[in-house]
Amino acid sequence: MKRFLFITLALLLMAGTAAFAQDKKQKKTADIQEVTFVTTIDCKNCVKKVEANLPYEKGIKDMKVNLDDRTVWIKYDANKTDKEKLAAAIVKLGYEAEELIPEEEAKK
């Protein structure tokens, strides 16, 4: 009887742990957002400076710097940072940063 209770308890514990892990994973992906900033970068050294320093900001998951468009695209965790903090980080590096609003949102 003790063996049956132990096995049942172990199975319930494993099922609960798996459900908790799945729920936690879904929460993480739900808070990921993207933003694009138009900046005043104008050379390859500017790109290197942004690429070298910006990833150290909290919450940044991915980023791309485009010299031709003078833009910085950032994928970030909204629980750890926001657009204003990201823009301030770019300004701290010595460049202007203005959010590029997609055409679809601008029409609203």
Biotite code that builds the C-alpha atoms (Angstrom):
import biotite.structure as struc

atoms = struc.array([
    struc.Atom([0.000, 0.000, 0.000], chain_id="A", res_id=1, res_name="MET", atom_name="CA", element="C"),
    struc.Atom([2.865, 2.379, 0.838], chain_id="A", res_id=2, res_name="LYS", atom_name="CA", element="C"),
    struc.Atom([4.471, 1.640, -2.510], chain_id="A", res_id=3, res_name="ARG", atom_name="CA", element="C"),
    struc.Atom([1.238, 2.489, -4.358], chain_id="A", res_id=4, res_name="PHE", atom_name="CA", element="C"),
    struc.Atom([0.921, 5.815, -2.499], chain_id="A", res_id=5, res_name="LEU", atom_name="CA", element="C"),
    struc.Atom([4.556, 6.668, -3.181], chain_id="A", res_id=6, res_name="PHE", atom_name="CA", element="C"),
    struc.Atom([4.210, 5.974, -6.922], chain_id="A", res_id=7, res_name="ILE", atom_name="CA", element="C"),
    struc.Atom([0.969, 7.964, -7.127], chain_id="A", res_id=8, res_name="THR", atom_name="CA", element="C"),
    struc.Atom([2.517, 10.899, -5.299], chain_id="A", res_id=9, res_name="LEU", atom_name="CA", element="C"),
    struc.Atom([5.588, 10.812, -7.546], chain_id="A", res_id=10, res_name="ALA", atom_name="CA", element="C"),
    struc.Atom([3.429, 10.825, -10.698], chain_id="A", res_id=11, res_name="LEU", atom_name="CA", element="C"),
    struc.Atom([1.362, 13.756, -9.435], chain_id="A", res_id=12, res_name="LEU", atom_name="CA", element="C"),
    struc.Atom([4.489, 15.689, -8.582], chain_id="A", res_id=13, res_name="LEU", atom_name="CA", element="C"),
    struc.Atom([6.008, 15.101, -12.042], chain_id="A", res_id=14, res_name="MET", atom_name="CA", element="C"),
    struc.Atom([2.773, 16.117, -13.794], chain_id="A", res_id=15, res_name="ALA", atom_name="CA", element="C"),
    struc.Atom([2.551, 19.314, -11.749], chain_id="A", res_id=16, res_name="GLY", atom_name="CA", element="C"),
    struc.Atom([6.174, 20.221, -12.447], chain_id="A", res_id=17, res_name="THR", atom_name="CA", element="C"),
    struc.Atom([5.718, 19.705, -16.194], chain_id="A", res_id=18, res_name="ALA", atom_name="CA", element="C"),
    struc.Atom([2.590, 21.882, -16.244], chain_id="A", res_id=19, res_name="ALA", atom_name="CA", element="C"),
    struc.Atom([4.371, 24.640, -14.299], chain_id="A", res_id=20, res_name="PHE", atom_name="CA", element="C"),
    struc.Atom([7.354, 24.589, -16.667], chain_id="A", res_id=21, res_name="ALA", atom_name="CA", element="C"),
    struc.Atom([5.073, 24.795, -19.720], chain_id="A", res_id=22, res_name="GLN", atom_name="CA", element="C"),
    struc.Atom([3.145, 27.729, -18.216], chain_id="A", res_id=23, res_name="ASP", atom_name="CA", element="C"),
    struc.Atom([6.374, 29.571, -17.383], chain_id="A", res_id=24, res_name="LYS", atom_name="CA", element="C"),
    struc.Atom([7.677, 29.098, -20.941], chain_id="A", res_id=25, res_name="LYS", atom_name="CA", element="C"),
    struc.Atom([4.458, 30.511, -22.410], chain_id="A", res_id=26, res_name="GLN", atom_name="CA", element="C"),
    struc.Atom([4.679, 33.569, -20.147], chain_id="A", res_id=27, res_name="LYS", atom_name="CA", element="C"),
    struc.Atom([8.220, 34.344, -21.319], chain_id="A", res_id=28, res_name="LYS", atom_name="CA", element="C"),
    struc.Atom([7.311, 34.367, -25.007], chain_id="A", res_id=29, res_name="THR", atom_name="CA", element="C"),
    struc.Atom([4.174, 36.429, -24.441], chain_id="A", res_id=30, res_name="ALA", atom_name="CA", element="C"),
    struc.Atom([6.173, 39.423, -23.164], chain_id="A", res_id=31, res_name="ASP", atom_name="CA", element="C"),
    struc.Atom([8.580, 39.757, -26.107], chain_id="A", res_id=32, res_name="ILE", atom_name="CA", element="C"),
    struc.Atom([8.127, 42.962, -28.126], chain_id="A", res_id=33, res_name="GLN", atom_name="CA", element="C"),
    struc.Atom([9.929, 44.728, -30.962], chain_id="A", res_id=34, res_name="GLU", atom_name="CA", element="C"),
    struc.Atom([10.802, 48.349, -31.641], chain_id="A", res_id=35, res_name="VAL", atom_name="CA", element="C"),
    struc.Atom([12.752, 50.165, -34.357], chain_id="A", res_id=36, res_name="THR", atom_name="CA", element="C"),
    struc.Atom([14.559, 53.447, -33.763], chain_id="A", res_id=37, res_name="PHE", atom_name="CA", element="C"),
    struc.Atom([15.773, 55.904, -36.389], chain_id="A", res_id=38, res_name="VAL", atom_name="CA", element="C"),
    struc.Atom([19.177, 57.077, -35.203], chain_id="A", res_id=39, res_name="THR", atom_name="CA", element="C"),
    struc.Atom([21.989, 59.428, -36.154], chain_id="A", res_id=40, res_name="THR", atom_name="CA", element="C"),
    struc.Atom([24.558, 56.694, -36.771], chain_id="A", res_id=41, res_name="ILE", atom_name="CA", element="C"),
    struc.Atom([26.576, 57.554, -39.875], chain_id="A", res_id=42, res_name="ASP", atom_name="CA", element="C"),
    struc.Atom([29.563, 55.220, -40.145], chain_id="A", res_id=43, res_name="CYS", atom_name="CA", element="C"),
    struc.Atom([30.740, 51.661, -39.553], chain_id="A", res_id=44, res_name="LYS", atom_name="CA", element="C"),
    struc.Atom([32.363, 52.670, -36.269], chain_id="A", res_id=45, res_name="ASN", atom_name="CA", element="C"),
    struc.Atom([29.001, 53.946, -35.037], chain_id="A", res_id=46, res_name="CYS", atom_name="CA", element="C"),
    struc.Atom([27.446, 50.586, -35.906], chain_id="A", res_id=47, res_name="VAL", atom_name="CA", element="C"),
    struc.Atom([30.212, 48.757, -34.054], chain_id="A", res_id=48, res_name="LYS", atom_name="CA", element="C"),
    struc.Atom([29.775, 50.985, -31.010], chain_id="A", res_id=49, res_name="LYS", atom_name="CA", element="C"),
    struc.Atom([26.024, 50.310, -30.845], chain_id="A", res_id=50, res_name="VAL", atom_name="CA", element="C"),
    struc.Atom([26.442, 46.578, -31.502], chain_id="A", res_id=51, res_name="GLU", atom_name="CA", element="C"),
    struc.Atom([29.131, 46.328, -28.822], chain_id="A", res_id=52, res_name="ALA", atom_name="CA", element="C"),
    struc.Atom([27.333, 48.228, -26.063], chain_id="A", res_id=53, res_name="ASN", atom_name="CA", element="C"),
    struc.Atom([23.568, 47.911, -26.492], chain_id="A", res_id=54, res_name="LEU", atom_name="CA", element="C"),
    struc.Atom([23.283, 44.136, -25.898], chain_id="A", res_id=55, res_name="PRO", atom_name="CA", element="C"),
    struc.Atom([24.343, 44.719, -22.270], chain_id="A", res_id=56, res_name="TYR", atom_name="CA", element="C"),
    struc.Atom([21.082, 46.540, -21.548], chain_id="A", res_id=57, res_name="GLU", atom_name="CA", element="C"),
    struc.Atom([18.595, 44.488, -19.532], chain_id="A", res_id=58, res_name="LYS", atom_name="CA", element="C"),
    struc.Atom([15.903, 42.699, -21.493], chain_id="A", res_id=59, res_name="GLY", atom_name="CA", element="C"),
    struc.Atom([17.399, 42.865, -24.985], chain_id="A", res_id=60, res_name="ILE", atom_name="CA", element="C"),
    struc.Atom([16.945, 39.526, -26.729], chain_id="A", res_id=61, res_name="LYS", atom_name="CA", element="C"),
    struc.Atom([18.060, 40.412, -30.268], chain_id="A", res_id=62, res_name="ASP", atom_name="CA", element="C"),
    struc.Atom([19.023, 43.487, -32.255], chain_id="A", res_id=63, res_name="MET", atom_name="CA", element="C"),
    struc.Atom([20.101, 44.571, -35.715], chain_id="A", res_id=64, res_name="LYS", atom_name="CA", element="C"),
    struc.Atom([21.758, 47.812, -36.737], chain_id="A", res_id=65, res_name="VAL", atom_name="CA", element="C"),
    struc.Atom([21.278, 48.991, -40.332], chain_id="A", res_id=66, res_name="ASN", atom_name="CA", element="C"),
    struc.Atom([23.670, 51.720, -41.467], chain_id="A", res_id=67, res_name="LEU", atom_name="CA", element="C"),
    struc.Atom([21.898, 52.302, -44.798], chain_id="A", res_id=68, res_name="ASP", atom_name="CA", element="C"),
    struc.Atom([18.563, 53.094, -43.117], chain_id="A", res_id=69, res_name="ASP", atom_name="CA", element="C"),
    struc.Atom([20.207, 54.419, -39.947], chain_id="A", res_id=70, res_name="ARG", atom_name="CA", element="C"),
    struc.Atom([17.935, 52.218, -37.862], chain_id="A", res_id=71, res_name="THR", atom_name="CA", element="C"),
    struc.Atom([18.294, 50.000, -34.824], chain_id="A", res_id=72, res_name="VAL", atom_name="CA", element="C"),
    struc.Atom([15.783, 47.155, -34.532], chain_id="A", res_id=73, res_name="TRP", atom_name="CA", element="C"),
    struc.Atom([15.455, 45.605, -31.078], chain_id="A", res_id=74, res_name="ILE", atom_name="CA", element="C"),
    struc.Atom([13.559, 42.584, -29.773], chain_id="A", res_id=75, res_name="LYS", atom_name="CA", element="C"),
    struc.Atom([13.163, 42.907, -26.012], chain_id="A", res_id=76, res_name="TYR", atom_name="CA", element="C"),
    struc.Atom([11.453, 41.496, -22.926], chain_id="A", res_id=77, res_name="ASP", atom_name="CA", element="C"),
    struc.Atom([8.801, 44.011, -21.849], chain_id="A", res_id=78, res_name="ALA", atom_name="CA", element="C"),
    struc.Atom([9.017, 42.749, -18.255], chain_id="A", res_id=79, res_name="ASN", atom_name="CA", element="C"),
    struc.Atom([12.622, 43.924, -17.990], chain_id="A", res_id=80, res_name="LYS", atom_name="CA", element="C"),
    struc.Atom([12.730, 47.129, -20.054], chain_id="A", res_id=81, res_name="THR", atom_name="CA", element="C"),
    struc.Atom([10.654, 49.450, -22.209], chain_id="A", res_id=82, res_name="ASP", atom_name="CA", element="C"),
    struc.Atom([11.008, 51.623, -25.306], chain_id="A", res_id=83, res_name="LYS", atom_name="CA", element="C"),
    struc.Atom([11.981, 54.711, -23.326], chain_id="A", res_id=84, res_name="GLU", atom_name="CA", element="C"),
    struc.Atom([14.856, 52.939, -21.562], chain_id="A", res_id=85, res_name="LYS", atom_name="CA", element="C"),
    struc.Atom([16.103, 51.516, -24.858], chain_id="A", res_id=86, res_name="LEU", atom_name="CA", element="C"),
    struc.Atom([16.002, 54.947, -26.503], chain_id="A", res_id=87, res_name="ALA", atom_name="CA", element="C"),
    struc.Atom([17.862, 56.397, -23.509], chain_id="A", res_id=88, res_name="ALA", atom_name="CA", element="C"),
    struc.Atom([20.554, 53.716, -23.896], chain_id="A", res_id=89, res_name="ALA", atom_name="CA", element="C"),
    struc.Atom([21.087, 54.758, -27.522], chain_id="A", res_id=90, res_name="ILE", atom_name="CA", element="C"),
    struc.Atom([21.201, 58.430, -26.534], chain_id="A", res_id=91, res_name="VAL", atom_name="CA", element="C"),
    struc.Atom([23.736, 57.576, -23.825], chain_id="A", res_id=92, res_name="LYS", atom_name="CA", element="C"),
    struc.Atom([26.000, 56.215, -26.586], chain_id="A", res_id=93, res_name="LEU", atom_name="CA", element="C"),
    struc.Atom([25.875, 59.643, -28.265], chain_id="A", res_id=94, res_name="GLY", atom_name="CA", element="C"),
    struc.Atom([23.174, 59.177, -30.910], chain_id="A", res_id=95, res_name="TYR", atom_name="CA", element="C"),
    struc.Atom([19.630, 60.418, -31.285], chain_id="A", res_id=96, res_name="GLU", atom_name="CA", element="C"),
    struc.Atom([16.903, 57.793, -31.153], chain_id="A", res_id=97, res_name="ALA", atom_name="CA", element="C"),
    struc.Atom([13.368, 58.312, -32.437], chain_id="A", res_id=98, res_name="GLU", atom_name="CA", element="C"),
    struc.Atom([10.904, 55.436, -32.568], chain_id="A", res_id=99, res_name="GLU", atom_name="CA", element="C"),
    struc.Atom([9.930, 54.440, -36.088], chain_id="A", res_id=100, res_name="LEU", atom_name="CA", element="C"),
    struc.Atom([6.185, 53.857, -36.069], chain_id="A", res_id=101, res_name="ILE", atom_name="CA", element="C"),
    struc.Atom([5.040, 51.257, -38.622], chain_id="A", res_id=102, res_name="PRO", atom_name="CA", element="C"),
    struc.Atom([2.677, 52.542, -41.327], chain_id="A", res_id=103, res_name="GLU", atom_name="CA", element="C"),
    struc.Atom([-0.199, 50.369, -40.073], chain_id="A", res_id=104, res_name="GLU", atom_name="CA", element="C"),
    struc.Atom([-0.101, 51.994, -36.622], chain_id="A", res_id=105, res_name="GLU", atom_name="CA", element="C"),
    struc.Atom([0.333, 55.484, -38.079], chain_id="A", res_id=106, res_name="ALA", atom_name="CA", element="C"),
    struc.Atom([-2.933, 55.121, -40.042], chain_id="A", res_id=107, res_name="LYS", atom_name="CA", element="C"),
    struc.Atom([-4.974, 54.410, -36.897], chain_id="A", res_id=108, res_name="LYS", atom_name="CA", element="C"),
])
